[in-house]
Amino acid sequence: MSFHALLAVTMINMLGIRASRVLAPLFAIELGANPFLIGVLAAMDSVFPLLLALYAGKLSDRLGGRAPMIFGSLGMSGGLMVPYFMPSLMGLYLAAALIGLSHVFYNVSMQNLVGTLGTAKERTKNFSNYSLALSFGSLFGPLLAGFAIDVVGHAQGYLIASLTPLAAVAILALQPKDAPRAQAAHEAGPRGGGALELWRMPGLRRVFIVGGVLLAGIDLFQFYMPIYGHSLGLSASVIGMVMSMFSVASFTVRTMLPVLARRMGEQALLAYAMLLGAAAYVSVPFIANAWVLGAAAFAVGFGLGCGMPLSMTLVYSGCPPGRSGEALGLRVAVNNVMHIIVPVLFGAVGSAFGVGPVFWLSAALLGGTGWFSKTRHQKEKQHDSQSQRR
């Protein structure tokens, strides 16, 4: 399977996913949902990924990526159609659950394929290019959702978004049925003691936790920024443009990622990215102007945008041979634990105290985790340096 085909599929599917992240909270507000119910909605698409991520990773290691990605893309399209035929809060919950169930098979297989293409030295570049495709789709997804809501309505916006994964299915169907499986995913290697063995590796465990917190921060932004924009009286199309600034920043920083990673190191860069994102988060509740809000979204995206490719690279590089899919599946599972717990807890805070404290708590979570990662990495470097001197 060609790398360019993977990038095209990535961009198209992300367009639909990011459109749903704007459609869901704004449709929920239209239906009368409070911040807590919207937090539950944000968590719904992580229930099945939490349960099935490890299985999806093992399936990817055994079967390759094409079949799981086709299945996942078809399921995502079906999930996006649900609110059109069932325009209710229950319909939004069902849609989120189906999208999450389908996305986990697509997502883990895609990441595994990207990681196994090329040499180890090319891995950071490949994940950077993959993340650029994600950013490109994320740029147009919120714009599509915002203008669709203003022109045809929320339910019809979901129907339009459901067409994008079908285009990805068409691209995947044109790939050779006997496409060679990526070499690194199928190298011979000891299978070991399962996911628990991977979790016990200190370096991997820290990356899993840091990556999970970072993704939770991104997801909170994707769900609560539309709510905050709505509270300011912004139209859906303007909210979509504000959200797209996050993706513009992510695209920008990811073009610089290979150079930054070489100069700073992947672990240190990941920690500084979280600290920058936390600083930008603090400013959001003080902003009432759409242009300034767009600038804040750009700052958040610049900080958090490099986190996902870095965490994928670190997981892939640190896992035992032949277990990349399983390790990436465990990464997705940890991400979804955070994705379930954090939105529900922060949604309760939003219902009690308003949306502003949600951003401040997110900043504290990101900043604390980034500082922890930074100090742990420095201690490990000092320990390694002392060991070499002995």
Secondary structure by P-SEA (a helix, b strand, c coil): ccaaaaaaaaaaaaaaaaaaaaaaaaaaaaacccaaaaaaaaaccaaaaaacaaaaaaaaaccccaaaaaaaaaaaaaaaacccccccaaaaaaaaaaaaaaaaaaaaaaaaaaaacccccaaaaaaaaaaaaaaaaaaaaaaaaaaaaacccaaaaaaaaaaaaaaaaaaaaaccccccccccccccccccccaaaaaacaaaaaaaaaaaaaaaaaaaaacaaaaaaaaacccaaaaaaaaaaaaaaaaaaaaaaaaaaaaccaaaaaaaaaaaaaaaaaaccccccaaaaaaaaaaaaaaccaaaaaaaaaaaaacccccaaaaaaaaaaaaaaaaacaaaaaaaaaacccaaaaaaaaaaaaaaaaaaaaaaaaaaaaaaaaaaac
